[in-house]
C-alpha cells in the first residue's frame, strides 16, 4: 500500500489532496471545517523547521562562499533583482486594476474583525534588523533577525579560520540534518493541503465572495500574468531553462504556498525543489531563498497594494491622478523591503500605500474579510519569484544539466 502511494509523483499527490479538499468543502462545509486540524498540523510541522533550517542553511552557505565579498555580491544581485521584479509587479497591478471594472456590484459589509495595523517608522524597521537576543529571535521565529545573525556568524567563522572550523563543520552537519528532517515532514504535504483547502472552501463558501469577485479576479489575473510572463521570461532569458520545465518543477511548491499562505513555511519544499529539480546549489539556495522570503513581496507589496488602492478609490468615488499611480508604484516597491519581517506585511504595505495617496484607511475593512483568499495567490507569487531568482543566480549548469535533462528542455516556448 505504502509503495503504491509513494509510486505516485509528489506533485500529483499534492494536487489530488488539493482537489479533494475543494470538493469536500463544496459538498459538506461542516465536515470540511472539521478537517482544519490536518492543515494546522502540517503548518506547525513546517514552522518547526523554519528557524533551525534558515540559521544552519545560511551559515553553511556563507562558509562555502569565497569570503564576505562573495556574500556581498550575491546579496546585492539578489536585492537588485527583487526590486526590479517588484517595480514590474506594481506596474502590472496598476494596469490590471485600471483596465478592469472592479467596482463592487453588491453591498459590502466592513469586517468587524479589522484592526488598523501599526505602521513602523524607518528607524524602527532598521532597528529591528539586529536582534538584541539572537536566541530569542530563534525561539520567536523572527526571520529577519535570524538571517542577519546567521550571516554574521558565517562571516565571522570564515574570518577566524582554522580555530572556528569545528563550529563551522557542526553547523554544516546541522544543515544536512535539517534537510533530512525536511524531506520527512514534506511527506505530510498532500494531507495538509487537503485539510487546508477543505477548511477554506467550507468556511468562506462561494456565495460570500460574490460582491468581491471582480476584486479577487483582478488580483489573481495580475498575479498569474506576473508569474507566467515575468518569471517565465526571467528563467528563460536569464536562467537559460525552459519556462515549462521550471513551472512543472515548482508546481508542488506553488501549491504548498497557495494553501499555507506562508513564504517561510514553504521554504523547506522550495529549497528541496530548486536544489533537487532545478540544479541550484545548496549554498546559494540556503542564502537566496530565506532572503527572498523576507524581502521579495511582488504579490504582497507590488500587485496587491496597487489593485487594492484602485478598488478603494473606486469604492469611495475618489479619482486618482497619474502622480498617484507613480506614488503607489514607488511606495509599494520600497515598502516591500522596508516592512520586511513585520507581521501582517500585506496589510501594512497597503496601509502605507493608502496613506501616501490620501485614501481612507477604513476601506481596508471591506477587503479584510477575504484576505485569506487573496493571500493564497499573493504567497504563491512571492514564492515563485524566490525560486525564479534562485535559478537565475544559483544554478550550476555544468554540474546539473545532464543529470536533470535540462539541456533537452532548452527550447523557446
Phi and psi in degrees as a GROMACS rama.xvg file:
@    title "Ramachandran Plot"
@    xaxis  label "Phi"
@    yaxis  label "Psi"
@TYPE xy
-66.2833  -36.3379  UNK-2
-65.0512  -38.6226  UNK-3
-65.6315  -38.1925  UNK-4
-64.1365  -47.5692  UNK-5
-75.6302  -14.0592  UNK-6
-72.8281  -21.344  UNK-7
-74.7095  131.856  UNK-8
-54.3334  144.765  UNK-9
-56.7295  -45.1643  UNK-10
-65.1397  -30.8699  UNK-11
-71.0328  -36.4049  UNK-12
-64.6796  -42.2268  UNK-13
-66.0929  -44.9042  UNK-14
-62.8606  -37.6348  UNK-15
-63.6421  -42.2411  UNK-16
-63.6195  -38.9654  UNK-17
-61.0272  -51.5225  UNK-18
-64.2472  -42.4415  UNK-19
-65.2816  -37.4769  UNK-20
-63.0903  -44.0993  UNK-21
-62.6198  -42.5686  UNK-22
-61.3995  -46.7007  UNK-23
-66.2679  -36.3213  UNK-24
-61.279  -36.2928  UNK-25
-76.9008  -42.682  UNK-26
-77.6438  -38.7986  UNK-27
-144.7  85.9285  UNK-28
-58.2189  -34.2034  UNK-29
-65.2061  -48.0632  UNK-30
-63.9916  -39.2209  UNK-31
-59.7208  -44.6797  UNK-32
-67.0845  -29.8882  UNK-33
-70.8136  -14.5898  UNK-34
-86.4523  -1.30783  UNK-35
-55.8605  -36.265  UNK-36
-55.7046  -28.8343  UNK-37
-61.6356  -43.8944  UNK-38
-68.4201  -39.1891  UNK-39
-62.9855  -41.7208  UNK-40
-60.1434  -43.1927  UNK-41
-64.7994  -45.5284  UNK-42
-62.5107  -41.6715  UNK-43
-62.1818  -39.3374  UNK-44
-64.3614  -39.5492  UNK-45
-67.1554  -42.2987  UNK-46
-62.3119  -34.5412  UNK-47
-57.2708  -34.0946  UNK-48
-80.7545  -29.1698  UNK-49
-59.0253  -56.6696  UNK-50
-61.3636  -53.6019  UNK-51
-66.0655  -33.8019  UNK-52
-66.0625  -46.6889  UNK-53
-62.9025  -46.4651  UNK-54
-60.9667  -52.5796  UNK-55
-66.2186  -38.9476  UNK-56
-67.9599  -41.2113  UNK-57
-69.2415  -44.2813  UNK-58
-60.3866  -45.8215  UNK-59
-61.1596  -40.6495  UNK-60
-63.8436  -43.6836  UNK-61
-66.9222  -36.5386  UNK-62
-64.2128  -26.1623  UNK-63
-92.9546  -4.14002  UNK-64
-88.9449  164.703  UNK-65
-84.6273  70.1064  UNK-66
78.0103  -178.794  UNK-67
-68.1589  -24.2372  UNK-68
-64.6422  -37.1702  UNK-69
-64.0757  -39.9617  UNK-70
-63.9841  -45.0965  UNK-71
-63.2574  -42.447  UNK-72
-64.5291  -43.6282  UNK-73
-63.8052  -43.4951  UNK-74
-62.8983  -41.4089  UNK-75
-65.0545  -43.442  UNK-76
-63.6412  -41.6526  UNK-77
-64.4456  -50.844  UNK-78
-61.8252  -40.7055  UNK-79
-61.3493  -42.6082  UNK-80
-68.6973  -37.9151  UNK-81
-62.5804  -43.6461  UNK-82
-65.7187  -37.9541  UNK-83
-61.0526  -48.2213  UNK-84
-69.6158  -28.4761  UNK-85
-66.6586  -39.5733  UNK-86
-62.9792  -43.6996  UNK-87
-62.784  -41.363  UNK-88
-60.4888  -42.4597  UNK-89
-62.2829  -41.8609  UNK-90
-62.5378  -42.244  UNK-91
-64.21  -42.6554  UNK-92
-60.2188  -45.1263  UNK-93
-65.3199  -39.4714  UNK-94
-64.8417  -47.6079  UNK-95
-66.07  -44.0443  UNK-96
-64.0979  -31.6855  UNK-97
-80.8677  -36.1641  UNK-98
-79.0618  -30.0749  UNK-99
-95.3411  148.419  UNK-100
-87.1616  101.391  UNK-101
-106.649  16.3104  UNK-102
-65.074  129.07  UNK-103
-60.5716  137.581  UNK-104
-93.2011  -10.2246  UNK-105
-122.922  177.709  UNK-106
-77.5826  127.461  UNK-107
-100.032  144.26  UNK-108
-118.683  128.15  UNK-109
-65.0037  141.722  UNK-110
-68.1503  129.222  UNK-111
-72.2043  -19.314  UNK-112
-87.5554  -4.34801  UNK-113
-70.8851  128.348  UNK-114
-125.822  125.23  UNK-115
-54.6001  137.218  UNK-116
-81.0427  146.426  UNK-117
-76.9992  126.104  UNK-118
-96.4205  111.606  UNK-119
-70.9313  145.721  UNK-120
-77.6305  170.539  UNK-121
-61.064  -44.2064  UNK-122
-62.9587  -42.9181  UNK-123
-61.8627  -40.4557  UNK-124
-62.1906  -47.3002  UNK-125
-72.3215  -32.2978  UNK-126
-64.6631  -29.3196  UNK-127
-74.273  -10.6458  UNK-128
-64.9643  -38.2904  UNK-129
-98.0008  122.995  UNK-130
-76.0597  132.342  UNK-131
-73.8268  -25.2274  UNK-132
-142.335  101.465  UNK-133
-61.5256  -29.8819  UNK-134
-70.062  -35.6136  UNK-135
-66.5079  -37.6135  UNK-136
-61.9459  -40.5917  UNK-137
-66.2507  -41.8536  UNK-138
-66.9078  -41.8353  UNK-139
-84.7682  -8.29609  UNK-140
70.5566  33.9037  UNK-141
-78.4152  94.9644  UNK-142
-62.4158  -43.0508  UNK-143
-59.8646  -44.7754  UNK-144
-67.6354  -35.9758  UNK-145
-63.5677  -43.2584  UNK-146
-59.6158  -46.9953  UNK-147
-63.9422  -47.2384  UNK-148
-65.0189  -42.3867  UNK-149
-62.676  -40.0138  UNK-150
-62.9989  -41.6234  UNK-151
-64.7111  -41.3912  UNK-152
-62.9122  -45.4084  UNK-153
-62.4375  -44.3792  UNK-154
-63.8863  -41.7606  UNK-155
-64.6913  -40.3742  UNK-156
-63.0224  -40.4867  UNK-157
-62.6647  -40.1964  UNK-158
-69.3556  -39.5119  UNK-159
-67.6843  -39.235  UNK-160
90.8281  -138.262  UNK-161
-61.4912  -32.7522  UNK-162
-60.3411  -36.5516  UNK-163
-93.9043  4.60189  UNK-164
-59.0857  -41.1822  UNK-165
-58.484  -39.4162  UNK-166
-65.9647  -41.559  UNK-167
-61.7432  -43.4938  UNK-168
-63.1852  -38.0632  UNK-169
-63.3504  -43.7906  UNK-170
-71.325  -32.1316  UNK-171
-64.3339  -43.3084  UNK-172
-63.9467  -36.7313  UNK-173
-61.4724  -38.4053  UNK-174
-63.0477  -41.7694  UNK-175
-64.6272  -38.5896  UNK-176
-63.4738  -41.9531  UNK-177
-66.5808  -35.1199  UNK-178
-62.6277  -39.3493  UNK-179
-68.4194  -43.6815  UNK-180
-62.2898  -36.4628  UNK-181
-59.2093  -45.3634  UNK-182
-59.9181  -38.0737  UNK-183
-65.7173  -45.1192  UNK-184
-67.1316  -36.3124  UNK-185
-65.4795  -16.2574  UNK-186
-66.7795  -16.5636  UNK-187
-81.6201  -7.08779  UNK-188
-53.385  -50.321  UNK-189
-57.2061  -37.8321  UNK-190
-72.7694  -38.9031  UNK-191
-65.7545  -43.9341  UNK-192
-62.9949  -39.8809  UNK-193
-59.1927  -48.7706  UNK-194
-65.684  -40.799  UNK-195
-67.8492  -45.2555  UNK-196
-68.8199  -36.3901  UNK-197
-60.8129  -43.8968  UNK-198
-66.0845  -45.8515  UNK-199
-59.0085  -48.5954  UNK-200
-70.3334  -40.8219  UNK-201
-67.814  -34.6721  UNK-202
-77.715  -48.0399  UNK-203
-82.8778  -36.8609  UNK-204
70.0435  169.948  UNK-205
-90.5643  -32.141  UNK-206
-66.3078  -35.1313  UNK-207
-68.6017  -14.7323  UNK-208
-93.492  -8.47781  UNK-209
-56.8922  -45.5368  UNK-210
-63.453  -20.2631  UNK-211
-111.143  14.788  UNK-212
-58.931  -44.1156  UNK-213
-62.9656  -41.8637  UNK-214
-65.2139  -47.8402  UNK-215
-62.2878  -42.751  UNK-216
-62.2626  -38.5243  UNK-217
-64.7913  -41.9884  UNK-218
-61.5907  -47.4859  UNK-219
-64.654  -41.8452  UNK-220
-62.1062  -47.0042  UNK-221
-62.5131  -42.3125  UNK-222
-64.7025  -40.6689  UNK-223
-67.0811  -39.2605  UNK-224
-60.3031  -44.7321  UNK-225
-64.2063  -42.6778  UNK-226
-63.1029  -53.1327  UNK-227
-81.9172  -35.8663  UNK-228
-84.7062  -53.9441  UNK-229
-72.2339  -55.1903  UNK-230
-67.4366  -36.5056  UNK-231
-61.2593  -43.1465  UNK-232
-66.8059  -36.7986  UNK-233
-62.2857  -48.6287  UNK-234
-72.4863  -27.7403  UNK-235
-73.562  -50.2102  UNK-236
-92.0005  -30.7165  UNK-237
-98.882  -29.302  UNK-238
-96.3077  -19.7286  UNK-239
76.8365  20.5416  UNK-240
-125.814  160.972  UNK-241
-67.0889  133.1  UNK-242
-57.7038  -36.9111  UNK-243
-60.2002  -44.4604  UNK-244
-64.641  -39.5315  UNK-245
-63.0554  -51.72  UNK-246
-67.7451  -33.8976  UNK-247
-63.911  -38.1313  UNK-248
-72.2975  -36.1859  UNK-249
-95.249  2.97982  UNK-250
-58.3429  -43.7395  UNK-251
-62.9395  -40.8545  UNK-252
-65.2629  -37.498  UNK-253
-62.84  -40.5878  UNK-254
-64.5756  -40.3567  UNK-255
-63.2046  -44.2195  UNK-256
-62.332  -42.0057  UNK-257
-62.8461  -40.3569  UNK-258
-85.8913  -34.3087  UNK-259
-87.4399  -21.6011  UNK-260
56.8279  35.6932  UNK-261
-138.582  112.101  UNK-262
-64.9666  -40.3736  UNK-263
-67.9702  -40.6158  UNK-264
-66.1566  -23.6666  UNK-265
-87.5411  -8.1438  UNK-266
-52.8096  -45.1215  UNK-267
-58.3144  -48.7817  UNK-268
-71.7995  -32.8009  UNK-269
-65.1117  -41.5456  UNK-270
-62.7005  -45.596  UNK-271
-63.0368  -39.6022  UNK-272
-63.687  -51.4886  UNK-273
-71.8819  -30.0555  UNK-274
-82.4761  -37.6173  UNK-275
-93.5082  -26.6979  UNK-276
-107.815  -26.9902  UNK-277
-115.304  3.23209  UNK-278
72.9764  19.9205  UNK-279
-78.7955  132.751  UNK-280
-66.6992  147.076  UNK-281
-63.1227  -32.1518  UNK-282
-68.1388  -35.4937  UNK-283
-76.3879  -42.5583  UNK-284
-61.1251  -40.2669  UNK-285
-66.989  -18.6767  UNK-286
-97.7069  -48.4986  UNK-287
-73.1268  -43.1471  UNK-288
-63.6982  -47.4494  UNK-289
-62.1718  -37.5723  UNK-290
-64.8102  -41.7289  UNK-291
-64.8511  -39.5353  UNK-292
-65.6221  -19.4888  UNK-293
-90.1378  -43.5658  UNK-294
-119.436  -12.1975  UNK-295
-88.1758  102.746  UNK-296
-126.996  52.5367  UNK-297
-60.8797  -37.7486  UNK-298
-75.6112  -47.3206  UNK-299
-78.372  -38.588  UNK-300
-104.478  -11.2123  UNK-301
-110.617  -63.9964  UNK-302
-73.2524  -49.5317  UNK-303
-61.8507  -51.288  UNK-304
-61.1947  -34.6471  UNK-305
-65.3352  -51.252  UNK-306
-70.3496  -38.7051  UNK-307
-63.761  -38.49  UNK-308
-64.0914  -42.3466  UNK-309
-64.8412  -41.2205  UNK-310
-61.7326  -46.4053  UNK-311
-67.8639  -36.3474  UNK-312
-62.5555  -43.0871  UNK-313
-68.0388  -36.5776  UNK-314
-60.771  -38.5959  UNK-315
-98.1747  2.7924  UNK-316
67.6073  34.5767  UNK-317
-103.7  118.972  UNK-318
-74.088  146.294  UNK-319
-110.778  135.666  UNK-320
-94.8331  171.249  UNK-321
-62.1893  -31.6794  UNK-322
-66.4673  -34.0312  UNK-323
-63.6178  -41.3706  UNK-324
-63.6659  -39.345  UNK-325
-64.4907  -43.2968  UNK-326
-63.7831  -39.1556  UNK-327
-61.2802  -44.0517  UNK-328
-62.9893  -49.3136  UNK-329
-64.6289  -44.4959  UNK-330
-65.6318  -44.726  UNK-331
-63.4132  -39.0783  UNK-332
-66.2789  -48.116  UNK-333
-69.1774  -35.3374  UNK-334
-66.5065  -27.366  UNK-335
-63.1569  -28.1714  UNK-336
-94.6639  -39.438  UNK-337
-66.3632  -28.3418  UNK-338
-101.534  18.5334  UNK-339
-56.1129  132.353  UNK-340
83.5561  -1.78676  UNK-341
-86.6202  129.238  UNK-342
-59.9522  145.699  UNK-343
65.1625  44.2193  UNK-344
-55.1023  -45.1659  UNK-345
-60.3942  -44.4774  UNK-346
-67.0618  -37.0323  UNK-347
-64.3264  -44.7463  UNK-348
-60.6367  -42.4545  UNK-349
-64.6835  -39.8027  UNK-350
-60.2573  -45.6324  UNK-351
-60.8065  -45.8479  UNK-352
-62.5728  -45.4874  UNK-353
-64.232  -38.1103  UNK-354
-60.5257  -43.1556  UNK-355
-64.3755  -40.5045  UNK-356
-96.5034  5.90108  UNK-357
74.1494  28.6745  UNK-358
-91.6632  149.704  UNK-359
-66.0247  127.036  UNK-360
-66.5949  -21.7576  UNK-361
-60.6687  -22.1252  UNK-362
-63.1681  -23.8139  UNK-363
-62.0462  -32.0899  UNK-364
-60.4571  -27.7916  UNK-365
-73.8496  -25.3108  UNK-366
-109.149  -2.24622  UNK-367
-65.9027  -32.9523  UNK-368
-65.4606  -29.6064  UNK-369
-106.894  22.0469  UNK-370
-61.1267  -33.9513  UNK-371
-61.5043  -42.3501  UNK-372
-62.3619  -40.7598  UNK-373
-73.543  -36.9115  UNK-374
-62.696  -26.198  UNK-375
-62.3452  -49.5056  UNK-376
-76.3058  -31.2061  UNK-377
-59.4368  -47.3902  UNK-378
-66.6054  -41.3206  UNK-379
-60.0766  -37.4618  UNK-380
-65.9114  -47.1819  UNK-381
-58.6835  -47.537  UNK-382
-67.1925  -38.7434  UNK-383
-61.7067  -40.3022  UNK-384
-63.532  -40.091  UNK-385
-58.9316  -45.7222  UNK-386
-70.0783  -35.3431  UNK-387
-64.4667  -43.5499  UNK-388
-66.0741  -37.9968  UNK-389
-60.7575  -39.3545  UNK-390
-66.4198  -41.981  UNK-391
-66.7737  -42.0634  UNK-392
-92.5056  -27.4977  UNK-393
-122.815  7.84445  UNK-394
-77.5966  144.605  UNK-395
-113.296  87.4987  UNK-396
-58.6614  -44.9131  UNK-397
-63.6179  -33.0707  UNK-398
-87.0914  -18.976  UNK-399
-126.587  -16.752  UNK-400
-60.8021  -47.869  UNK-401
-64.1153  -40.9324  UNK-402
-65.6574  -34.7642  UNK-403
-93.7354  -7.95006  UNK-404
70.9697  25.6951  UNK-405
-73.073  -31.6489  UNK-406
-55.8671  -37.0007  UNK-407
-70.0548  -20.8048  UNK-408
-91.5875  -4.622  UNK-409
-79.9729  76.4368  UNK-410
-133.845  153.28  UNK-411
-76.6175  137.748  UNK-412
